[in-house]
Amino acid sequence: MKRLLICLILLLSSTWVYADPNIALLASSCAGCHGTNGYSKGEMPKLAGLQPDYFIQQMQAFANGERESSVMRHHAPAYTETEIRLLAEYFSTR
């Protein structure tokens, strides 16, 4: 019984660890174009400080082809809805 309980705890804890992606790591993939933490210093749009709803709308528009972009049309569809929402919250607080 004790062994079963330990196995169950380990199983549930490992599921919990992987349930929420590392948002800082996920956001770091945006830095190549949009700057560290979304502070773009070039022509790319700044992501830092964007309202979450606006960020989500734009990512959905890229993903479904409503908004044109040679780069984002490839990146946006790869994110899950949860990842997009987490990124929106992350960048809104930068």
C-alpha positions, 0 to 999 in steps of 0.5 A: 500500500505504501509503495502504491501511494508513493508511486501515485504521488510521484505520478501526480507530481510529475504531471503537475510539473509538466502541466504549466510550461516555463513561460519565461523560456517560451517568451525567450523564443520571441526575443530574437525579433521582439527583443528581450522581454518584448522590448524591441529596439528595431522595427519589430513591434514591441510586445512589452506592455501590450494588453493581453486581449490585444496580444491574443487577438493578434496571435489568433489573426496570425494563426488563422491568416487574417493578419499577414506576416512572412514570419508570424504566420509560421510561428503563431499556429504552433502555440496552443491557446494556453501558451498564447494566453500565458505569453499575453500575461507575461508580456503585459507585465514587462 
